[in-house]
Amino acid sequence: MTKNIEDMIVPDKRRSIRDIPIPEGRRKSDPRNPKTSTEASKRVSTDGIKKAVPTTREVEAEESSLPPQRPIIPRRRRVSKKRIWGVGVVSLALLLFIILSIFNGATLSYTPKSAAMAFDGDTYTAQKSGGTSLFYSVVKLSREKGMEAPAGAEQEVSRKASGVIIIYNDNTDSQRLVESTRFESPAGKVYRISNAVTVPGKKTVSGVSQPGTLEATVYADGAGDTYNSAPTDFTLPGLSGTARFKTVYARSKTALEGGFIGMERVVSEADLAKTKTELESQLREELYAEAEAEVPQDFILFRTLSTFSFEDLPQTGGSGANTTVNQRGHLYGVMFKKSDLAKFLAQQKLSISATDNVTIRSYDSLNILFASVPPADLLPLNEISFKVSGEAKLLWVTDEVALRADLAGKHKRDVPGILNNYPTIASASVTVRPFWKSSLPDEPEKIKMTQLSTD
């Protein structure tokens, strides 16, 4: 039979990689497609005879029937929350360890040895200098203050000028000046003191000799404004012709003022008395507050061992129809060194050694007064008597600087033995930071001392 040319021409068809037969040995089933897996298993007959290799059309038909597959994306490994928390806890613990190691230190809390003391109006003596008794010193302050009062009718006024001077004594011995002692200015004007005073002798401070000094108020010999003067120097006519004429002298601390003769509106007697009472009360409070502020930290000033004096100053103009009443106040106070007073009182009531360092933390429960009438002027006195009533607690003072040095670098178990060398401590406990350390810091300054109350 004759073949036509059409029968010999292969139809034009684009070849695909799918047209290439896949060797049977390399063909695998897709485990993700159960249909493909089933078809593959069917290609082997039960009697073990292989079926024919599927044609390209069959393969394409099978692939087209499969559902679209999603791209395979690698799964990220999830970190456990427990692991995160564990890392955080370890980091925090490490940070705390570093901080505590940097801020290491120790605290010794101790209760000082103490003893109670009771006084029942017991009288004692203190001296300003010399002897071996309790020593005291005198603090002196002055302050001026004015207060307005209603002015009355005009009156003829004759008033003397006045001012504060400083008297110097460049002699070894003190200088007694009687009442109305004269002080003369270079202008020939004479002023006098109203009360007798004693100027202390010169003293040596840091190898330098300094004259003794004393403040006093002087009043002009006569009334009128001719005695008003700016600050000036003074000589003492009463010492003329003696060696002390040049070694005892005075200088103004304030201007000399207030001298007046003429008509002036004055305050009535009743208003004047009331105003002066208020002025004196305010001056007392202000003077004592100023004195307390100026007292050194290791000294104590008792108000009950202080005296006050006041003097009238010239009245000055006020607002409207008022007149200003002026006064000058003076405070003289007895001052003790705290350690000296505590040891002195303890020796009167307890058996303590001369080397014991003691203190009285609070004197509030003690009443200390002059044994008799308060002296008008404390400055010239060299001795005072005072009485004590009430109760107080005496505390032994520990040398904390030496104790820190002894404790530095020592193990905690060694602390009790070290404290045995400090009989001034009744009981104590020590805390070391950080808590895992068993020895105190090597640096004494890192050991803190805390004194506990004995109440």
Phi, psi and omega in degrees: 000133184282132179268139174280156180295332178296328182287343184263344181274128178285130181301140180293115181214131181285128181281147179232159178299339178286344180282348180276122182296142178264126179304143183298325184290337182261353180285129180235152178276150179273112183292343180277344181245103183298331181294317180296319180297321180292316180299321181295324182289335181281347184285352177251121183286165183293336180269010174085001181271127179290140174278172181291151179292134181298147178284171181297323180295321180295319180296316180297323180294320180294317182294324181291335181278348180284145176290151180298138182262136176282143181298143181278118180251130180298133180279134177283145179283125179277130180275134182291138177297323178299324180292321178298312179299321180297317179295320180296317180296318179296319179296317180296318179297321179294320179296316178297321179299317181294316181297313181295327179291326180288313183266055179278158180177189180207154178229127175253113177259123184224154175253120183288156173296140184216165178205145180269145178229140179232137181233144182227071180068027180292136183256134180225166182237139176235150182240148179281329179199159178075167178073184181239016181276194177287133180262149175221164174225164183245130174256135182234131178224150177228149180207144177249148182207146179234155180213136182283146177216152180295132181276144179261213182283161178289143178220158174287124185239137174229109189231144180266146175287153179211165179186170181260133178238162174246122180264132182248141177230106182263036177243158179293320180275154176291160182239119178271128178242125185283169176302140179070021174302136184272144173231124185248133179273165177301337179278359179087004178279138183250136177231155184227153171271150184269340181230154177292144180222162175234120181268123181296157179284173182291158180220164181252124180237118181054040178082001181247131179281130180233135179292151174289149183228157178204135177269144178207158176259132179245151180236142182298150179292335180222164179278165175112161184283354178291345179267353176292135186206152171289165179308139185210178177261161180221149168247166180250103181303331181294341180261005181300137181089359178245166180295337184275358180298328180264344183259351175238118185208180182213158176220148181292142169260327176231169176291157175264115187211171178102352179295133184198143172223123179154190180276137182206142176284129185238159179279142179296159182301318181294312180294324179296316180297317179296316181294318180296323178297316179294320179298315181298319179298315180292322179295321178302310182296316182292320180294316182292321177297320178293320180295316178300321181292332182268347180292132178302156186298326183269013176242163179224137180244129180257129178295326180288349175249030179239145177239152181233145174222152184225149176221144180283140175247162180302142176286148180233168181296149178236190180281139179062233181265014182270161174235143180267121176270128184243144177220154172242128180249149179233138175243134173235116184235142177276132184232130178246152168282131188303313183295324179293316182293318180298314180294321180298313180293324179294322180293337178282335186243336185231163176264095178238154181279163181292341181268353180293134176256111186233164178209159172246113187296321182223132177259010184298329182273001179255140177248112184244120184229164170295140182292337180223203179297131180303136181293146179292328181219114182281337188299315183282349183284148176247000182204142175227155175243137180219156179239151186235134176225152177111189182235152178208155178253127179268133179241137175276137184267131179261139176283091185291331178295314179293322181295319177301317180296323180289330183274337186304126176078000183274152176287152182300328181290345179273350185299312180304320179295323178293320182292339177297338179275002180236083181293352178283354180253126179277319179203158182200158173219150183236141177235131182247139178240138354290167192295338183276353179278145182249357180239150178284158181301151178286336181270119181302328183291346178272001178259114182268140178252128178235120180269123181273155181289145179264003181285000000 
